[in-house]
Amino acid sequence: MTAFLIIGLVGAFLLLLSLVLGDVLDGALDALAGDAFSTAVIGAFVAATGFGGAAAQALGAPAALSLPVGLAAGALFAWIAGSLTRLVRDGGTDATPTGEDALGRDGRVVTTIPDGGFGVVDVLVGGHVLRFNARADRPLDQGVRVHVTSVLSPTAVTVAPLWDELT
């Protein structure tokens, strides 16, 4: 059982190493396919093999049965670690905010909007400050809070002052 525990601790150390330092085996195993041999997958396999074998022996299984039990546990945990690694790496992010996302949002005039001309507004969309050329029905001074009423192009919008800014 001691040998299995030592194997499990070595695997746990590899997992900890991959968590703290990233894929320390990156480049060493590039000849082998994909994520099957990343530090996290190898660490999970070794740790689960060791601890699974030790658990089987603690339950009274002979060494001839403990090793296959440990290897099965190692394979299962390696597959889980590989799946989680792929999920994190390939997981999509939110799309880049566009002018269409600004429709209906509030913003603030950065550069005065003249009568019949364009000024500049900043609009907060999904945690990103987007800057647009803006046109309004009437002149609006710098600092006025506005509401985006339509999108003219990917870089231009029409705005209207918020009600409390009209007074």
N, C-alpha and C positions, 0 to 999 in steps of 0.2 A: 504494500500500500504506500510506503514511503516514496518509491520510485514514481508512482502515479501522482502523488502530491507535488513532488519536485517538478515533474513535467507540467502540471497545472499551474504552478507558480511561475515557471518560465513563460508560459503562454499569457498569463495575466500581466506579466511584466511587458511583454511585447504589445499587448493591448493598451496598456498605460502609455508606453512609448509612442504608439501610433496616435493616441489621443493628444498627448502633449506636443510632440514634434511633427506630427503628420506622417506621411508615408516614408519612413526611413529606408525602406528597401526600394524606393523608387529608382529606377534605372538599373538596379542589380538584376532584376528579373524581367527585363523588357522583352527578352526573346520568347517568353511564355505569354499566353493569350490573356488579354484584358485585365480585369480586376480579380481574377481567380487566385492570384498570388500577391496580393497587396499585404502590407503589414497587418492591417486589421483582420483580414481573412485568415492569414497564417496564425496570428495570435489567438483568434477565436478557436481555430481548429485545435491548436496545441493545448490551450487552456481547457477546453471542453473534453478533449481526449483524456487529459490527466485527471481532471476532477470527476469525469464520468466513470473512468476506470476505478478510481479510489472509492467512489460511491458504491459501485457494484461490489467491490471487495468488502466494503464495510457492511454490506447486506449479506455477506457470506458466500458470494460467488467465487469460484476458483479462478486463478489467473488466466486460464485458457478461455474463460467466458468473459472476464473483466476487460480484456483487451478488445474484443469485438464490440462490446457495449461502449467502451470509451471511444473507439473509432467511429461508431455510429453517432454518438453524441457530438464528436468533433466535426463530422461531416454536416450534421444538422446546423450546428452553430456557425460553421464556416459559410454555409449557404445563406443563413440569416444575415451575417455580417456583410457578405457580398451584396445581398439585396439592399440592405440599408445604405451601403456605400454608394451604389448606383442611384438609389432614390435621392440621396442628398446631392450628388454630383449632377444628375440629369434633371433635377426638379426645376420646373419652369418658374420664372419670376413674373411679376406683373408686367404688362406691356408698358412701353414708354408712353407717358401722357401726351396727348395731342390736343389740338385746338378744339376738337369735338368734345373732349372731356371737360373743357372749361365752360361749356354751355350750361347756364343756370347757376354758376358759381359767383361768389362775390370776390371783388378785388379792390385795388387802390390805384388811382391815377398817379403815374410816376412823372410823366411829362404832360403839361397842359394840353387838353384837347381843344383846338380852336373850332370856330363855327365852320362847318363844311370841310374840315381837314382831319388829319390824324394826329393823335398823341400816342402815349405809351401807357399801358396798364400792367400791373403784376397781379396774377391770379394764382392762388394756392390750390393745387390739384394733387391729391394723394401724397401729400408731404413734399411735393416739388413746387417751387415757385416758377411759374411760366410767365414769360414776358411777351406781350402781344402789342401790335399796332392797334389802335382803337379809334373808332369813330363814334360820335354821339349826336343826338338830335339838337343839342345845345352845347355851348362851350362849358368845359369843366376844368376847374383849377387843379393844380397839383395837390395830392393828399386826399381828394374827394373819394369816398368809398362808392364803388359802383357794382352793378350786377350785369353779367354778360348775358345779352339777350339773343344774339345770333352769331354765327361764325361766317365770316366773309371769305376767308382763305385759311390755309394752315398757319399763317402768321398774323392774321387780322380778324378782329371781332368788332361787334357793335355793343355798346354798353349804355346803361341808363343809371343815373344816380339813385342811391338807396333813398327811401322815403325820408329818413331822419336827416339826410344831407340837403334836402330841398328847403329846409327852414332856416 
